[in-house]
Amino acid sequence: MDLEFNKNEDINKQLLYEVKTRLKTIYAGGGEKAAAKQKEKGKMLARERVAYLLDKDTPWLEIGAFTAEDMYKEFGGCPSAGVVCGIGYVSGRQCMIIANDATVKAGAWFPMTAKKNLRAQEIAMENRLPVIYLVDSAGVFLPVQDEIFPDKEHFGRIFRNNAHMSSQGIVQISAIMGSCVAGGAYLPIMSDEAMIVEGTGSVFLAGSYLVKSAIGEDIDNETLGGASTHCEISGVTDYKHPNDSACLDSIRKIMSMIGSPKDAGFDRIKPAPPKLNEQEIYGLLPENRESPYDMREIIKRLVDNSELEEYKELYGQSIICGLGRIDGWAVGIIANQRKVVKSKKGEMQLGGVIYSDSADKATRFIMNCNQKKIPLVFLQDVTGFMVGSRSEQGGIIKDGAKMVNVVANSVVPKFTIVIGNSYGAGNYAMCGKAYDPRLIFAWPSAKIAVMGGSQAAKVLLQIEEASLKAKSEVITQEKEDELLKKITDRYNRQTTPYYAASRLWVDGIIDPLETRKVISMGIEAANQSPIEKQFNPGVLQT
């Protein structure tokens, strides 16, 4: 019996249990009372609508389930940012679904709601996925209107994206299944087709109360912007349906007639599971984020037949590069090696650190994958680039810059999984959110920050102490310990995968065993969007 393996397994399964427990609360949306009110109106709940729409027994990849978790407490919270988003299959066609959750503040838009909608649209545009909007929203949440209304990446960007997708031939279908108010009214009407549910759906620039106060006209909302008005008088909507299920059936019928997408040509053969047991990942991944482990053993439990064609295996060993397959798709894998290695020059290299030789190797490998049109998968457990005089004199900045350059300029689709640490410039070089991964997900063991907690806390403590001394305050050992604990606890809370997922730095937190599904569905989506841009890294420091 391997006690360390069993301990790791227990800890990682506990972390996964916490993820699932939190998700149960998130899936409840605004709670039972709010759900009951929607049911009284004859409406399905947002997640019920999505489930009804999706093809049976097909995978569903939710985007941003943890968005806004632990945020907006002063307003009672905003579970999942009040909107359900994800990639799924409707009438056999992979598409993006965006559904307002009316149990959360009547589906009103918070700042993170806008950010999540924009992320969903971004994924749809990059991969040319059809978009289905299930609209049921009271519009902008007025108490935070200054944080959502006027800026470039705010509410108005949604409609700009509607227009751009339409011009690019990306299909958009909207169903007005509840309120659709003010500026939000443009979203369904800027889609290719808009349908509305009788009795519950309504769309107008101003509701009856605002109309009364603005121009003195007495009118009810149904007459102002209900299904009969817009399907029989204004012509604003295209289809009228008696209830939610009929509306969703109509969407499925339309989706069944959409023409086939172009093929980007990424290579796929018959999928095969890993030969090694995927469940063993839980025992291989250490509880302590500083502890070494062999990343190859993780990779072997992710790739088909546990086979990896490794590139420059004995050079630049702190990064593993190689070709493999995931669910049949050919991929190029770039992963941080977490065990201590010894170079042929006799240098001991710390696990998780990027050295000049490993950056050089990864750069060349990424360029090769662009040449071969092979999607890239980044497995992050990185503490950063090596520091010190030896590394600086060896040109670590130059070599790191080359790697960052080719990651930024890659034209093949990129997918990032944050397994463990994701610190500092290592986050950038290993294709963090700023470097346009098509999808980026974290395992429950992930830590994302500018540096590790203990190092950061000591730096922050020095700054805090200097500030207190400037005020002539005496710093006792007891006071210093208290400050250090307070700073460490706060910093550690900010490095959790929940903190990152709440702010959409990652698209979600997944069970390690879902990694193959995420990557496979991601490449399938990307395969609908042929590469049109030529790979050109520009000027590289050599």
C-alpha positions, -999 to +999 in steps of 0.1 A: +000+000+000+013+034-010+004+057+019+014+089+001-007+079-029-037+072-007-033+105+011-032+124-021-062+105-034-082+114-003-073+151-004-080+155-041-114+137-038-122+160-009-114+190-031-136+176-059-164+170-034-163+207-024-166+217-061-197+195-065-212+208-033-208+244-043-222+237-078-254+222-062-260+256-045-252+275-077-276+253-098-304+263-074-301+299-088-322+323-068-337+296-046-369+277-042-392+306-037-380+324-068-382+292-088-418+286-076-428+321-088-415+313-123-434+280-123-466+298-113-463+317-146-461+285-165-424+289-173-395+265-173-364+274-153-333+284-172-315+250-166-347+231-175-349+250-208-313+242-216-318+205-207-349+203-229-332+219-258-301+197-257-299+164-276-304+135-252-273+116-239-248+142-254-221+160-235-227+195-221-198+218-214-209+246-191-189+279-192-186+301-162-208+282-137-188+298-108-190+333-122-197+359-095-196+334-067-191+353-034-196+386-052-224+412-049-232+402-013-246+436-006-274+428-031-280+392-020-255+376-044-258+367-081-253+329-086-236+321-119-240+358-127-277+351-134-271+334-168-264+298-179-239+294-207-223+265-224-215+244-254-239+216-263-256+197-291-289+207-306-303+186-335-268+171-338-251+205-342-226+218-317-236+253-305-234+279-278-264+284-255-269+315-234-300+314-211-310+341-186-319+328-151-350+348-141-348+334-105-317+356-100-329+392-096-354+387-125-325+379-148-310+414-144-275+421-157-247+427-132-212+436-144-201+399-143-233+390-163-220+411-191-185+397-188-198+361-189-221+368-219-192+384-238-170+354-230-197+331-244-199+352-275-162+353-279-160+315-278-188+314-304-171+338-327-137+321-325-152+288-333-180+299-356-206+282-333-243+290-338-257+308-308-291+303-291-302+330-267-330+321-243-340+356-231-357+363-198-342+394-183-353+426-166-323+444-181-294+463-164-293+460-126-296+498-119-276+500-086-245+491-105-253+506-139-221+527-139-201+494-139-220+478-168-234+504-192-209+527-209-175+511-214-160+491-243-164+456-226-198+465-210-234+458-220-234+475-254-206+452-266-231+424-266-251+440-295-219+450-313-210+412-312-246+404-325-239+425-355-204+412-362-215+375-359-244+382-383-220+398-408-197+367-405-225+343-411-226+329-376-262+318-370-280+334-340-315+324-329-333+341-300-363+330-279-380+357-259-393+336-230-399+363-204-390+400-200-368+417-225-364+453-216-348+485-228-313+481-244-316+444-239-344+443-264-318+447-291-302+413-284-330+391-297-340+415-325-304+417-338-303+379-340-311+362-373-345+350-360-365+359-329-394+339-315-417+348-285-438+329-260-474+340-256-484+353-222-449+353-207-426+368-234-425+406-238-401+429-255-401+467-254-377+497-251-397+510-221-422+493-199-457+505-190-446+524-159-418+543-178-442+550-207-467+565-182-441+587-166-424+597-199-454+605-221-485+600-199-498+570-219-517+543-200-510+509-214-503+474-201-471+455-209-488+427-229-504+453-253-472+473-253-448+445-262-464+410-260-465+382-285-496+393-304-483+429-307-449+419-322-460+389-343-492+405-357-487+443-356-451+454-354-435+424-371-406+426-346-407+389-339-408+360-364-425+332-346-452+330-318-454+299-296-480+290-269-454+278-243-418+272-235-416+236-248-432+246-282-407+274-285-378+252-278-391+225-302-391+252-329-355+260-322-346+224-325-364+221-359-346+252-372-312+239-360-318+206-378-319+224-411-287+245-408-260+237-434-228+219-424-199+240-412-165+242-430-139+218-417-106+233-404-089+199-410-076+190-376-066+154-376-088+128-358-088+091-357-109+066-337-107+076-300-091+052-275-090+056-237-057+058-218-042+024-211-033+036-176-061+042-151-073+078-152-086+075-116-049+073-105-045+110-112-061+117-078-033+098-061-004+111-083-012+148-077+003+159-043-016+178-017+012+203-012+016+226-042+054+227-036+058+189-036+075+173-067+058+147-089+063+134-125+040+152-149+045+125-175+025+102-153-004+126-154-001+130-192-002+092-197-036+091-180-050+119-203-038+108-238-052+080-259-034+046-253-012+065-228+011+073-257+032+105-260+057+111-288+080+132-268+100+161-284+136+168-273+130+145-242+165+150-227+168+187-234+150+215-215+135+189-191+115+213-169+090+215-197+076+184-214+066+187-251+052+160-272+026+148-297-003+127-286-041+122-291-070+131-269-103+114-278-088+108-312-077+144-319-041+150-326-026+175-300+007+191-292+012+190-254+032+216-235+034+207-197+055+218-168+075+190-153+072+191-115+100+168-104+136+180-100+157+172-130+195+173-138+206+187-171+235+172-191+255+202-181+251+191-145+226+218-135+199+208-110+166+223-123+137+228-100+103+214-109+077+239-122+104+265-131+110+275-167+147+276-176+163+290-208+167+256-224+131+246-217+117+279-230+138+274-261+125+239-266+089+249-260+092+278-285+105+255-313+078+229-305+050+255-306+062+267-340+063+231-353+027+226-342+017+257-360+035+244-391+017+211-389-017+225-380-019+207-347-039+222-318-020+230-286-028+218-250-010+236-221-009+218-188+000+244-162+018+238-129+043+266-131+060+288-105+076+311-130+109+316-148+143+310-132+159+340-115+194+349-104+227+360-120+233+327-138+199+328-154+200+365-162+235+362-178+222+331-197+195+353-213+164+340-195+144+372-204+153+367-241+143+330-241+112+337-221+102+364-245+105+340-275+082+316-258+056+343-249+059+356-285+050+323-302+022+315-277+007+350-285+011+346-322+000+310-326-029+305-350-038+269-341-064+266-313-050+266-278-065+249-247-052+255-212-057+233-181-045+248-148-035+217-128-015+233-100+004+265-097+000+293-123+023+321-111+036+352-126+051+353-161+048+315-161+010+320-165+016+340-196+042+317-212+019+287-206-010+304-223-030+320-194-063+338-201-045+369-216-031+347-245-065+337-260-069+300-252-101+288-268-110+273-234-092+275-201-103+253-171-088+246-137-086+215-116-097+219-079-060+219-070-052+251-090-036+282-076-034+314-097-015+344-086+015+367-094+036+346-070+033+319-043+015+328-010+044+326+014+067+348-008+040+373-015+029+375+022+064+383+033+067+411+007+033+425+017+043+423+054+074+444+048+053+470+030+027+470+058+054+473+085+071+502+067+037+520+066+031+514+103+066+525+113+061+557+093+032+564+116+055+557+146+038+525+155+058+499+174+058+465+158+060+437+183+067+401+174+031+393+183+018+421+161+041+410+132+028+374+135-008+386+135-002+408+105+015+380+086-014+356+093-040+381+082-020+389+050-014+353+042-050+343+047-062+371+025-037+363-002-044+326-002-081+332-006-073+352-037-053+323-052-080+297-051-096+283-083-130+296-070-116+332-068-103+328-104-135+312-117-157+338-100-139+365-120-138+344-152-100+341-153-109+305-160-140+291-177-147+267-149-134+242-123-135+206-135-130+171-122-096+160-136-114+131-153-134+157-174-102+170-190-104+148-220-140+158-226-132+196-224-103+193-248-122+171-273-153+193-273-131+223-277-112+210-307-145+198-322-157+234-319-125+248-333-127+225-362-157+244-375-135+275-379-108+271-406-075+289-399-073+320-421-044+338-405-008+329-414+016+321-385+041+349-382+059+354-349+076+386-361+110+395-346+124+370-321+153+378-298+180+352-308 
